[in-house]
Amino acid sequence: MRHPKPELAPLPITDLRDRRLDSAGLLDQKRHDPLRPKDVLPEALYRLVRARYLPQLLDIKRRRRVWLGANISVQFENRSTALYQLHELLRAGGCWSTESVHEAFGDCAPLVPGPGQLCATVIVHAGPSDWSTTVATNLSTTPGDTLFLSLGEHWFDAQPCRDDAVRGYPVQHVSFELSDRDAVMLLDPRVSAKLAIATPERLITSALSPATRVELGQDLRRGRPTHELLPR
């Protein structure tokens, strides 16, 4: 009498992937420590987990993105988005060599905001050529006169996030410096919060959505309860 072939228990590779994914912090929004080279997943493992975690990561990015008109997007970065960008650079290049990892690490590590800081990637998409060129040039040379964050009556100038900005390149990295009190205002729905981009020809503003404000407030709180941000 032939017995049916027993079903083999699946190998616990999923648990292994999840543990490695968690240790790297790809989806851990509560982590604010700087990126480390050991956070880079091996190529084979990243290809295995990418499809599983990509929808969640893209949802994080969506909540942290602000459009200024139809042609300028401001993507606020955090540790998860920077780590995702690092892996995608390696994936696009098709090389996980030590040199490639080092180069991608140098590009993405500065995007992780430090205490009291918001970091963002600004992309000038296709649009009126002269105006787009002006915006890209101004963002690379004088970001503090071009992009602003406002909380109520308080305005914050964008600062260069990196010291190797390419003049006129349509992708620029900026940061905003905020205090604990500013973080409280950001989390207060009664206080208006918006981004603005200005050129001699145009001024475009956009309000931050409630979801975006929660995300950025999380960056600034760094795990602290809101009441601890208030001066005593």
C-alpha positions, 0 to 999 in steps of 0.5 A, a space after each residue: 500500500 502506497 502512502 501519500 507523500 508527507 508534506 514537508 514543513 516550510 523552512 523558516 526562511 520567512 522568519 529569518 527574512 523578517 528578523 533581518 528586515 527588522 534589524 536593518 530598520 527598513 520599516 521601523 519609523 521609530 528609529 532615528 539613529 544614523 545609517 550604518 554600513 551593516 544596515 545594508 542587506 545582501 543583494 539576494 536577501 533584498 531581492 527576496 524581501 523587496 516585494 513584501 515590504 515595498 507597498 508599506 514603504 511606498 505608503 510611508 513615502 506617500 504620507 511624507 510627500 508634498 506637491 508644490 503645483 504640478 511640477 515640484 515634489 518635496 519628499 521628506 526623508 527619514 531613516 526608512 526612506 533613506 535606507 530604501 533609496 540606498 538599496 534601490 541605488 544598488 539594485 539599479 546599478 546591479 552591483 553590491 560591491 564594497 565600492 558601490 555600497 560605500 558610494 550609495 551610503 555616502 549619497 543616502 546617509 545625509 538624508 537621515 534627519 538629526 535632532 531638531 531637523 527635517 530633511 527633504 529631497 526636492 525634485 523639479 519635474 518636467 514643466 515650463 523649461 525656463 521656470 524649471 531651470 530657474 527653480 533648480 538653479 536657485 535650489 542648488 545655489 540659494 535654497 534659503 531664498 527659494 524654499 520655505 516651511 511655515 508654521 503659523 507666523 513662523 517661517 523657516 528657510 531651507 538649508 543645503 542638506 549636502 555640500 556637493 549640490 550640483 548647480 541646476 540639477 533637478 534633484 536637490 536635498 535640503 533641510 529645515 532646523 526646528 526647535 522643540 516648540 516648533 515641533 509642538 506647533 507642527 503637531 497642533 492642528 490649529 496652527 497652519 503648516 505649509 510649504 512655499 517655493 518662490 521665484 521672481 515670477 511665481 509663488 507656490 504654496 501647499 498645505 501639509 496634510 494631517 498625515 504629513 504633519 504626524 510623520 514629520 512630528 514623529 521625526 522631531 519628537 524622536 520617541 519623546 511624548 509631546 508634553 516633554 517638548 514644551 519648556 518647563 
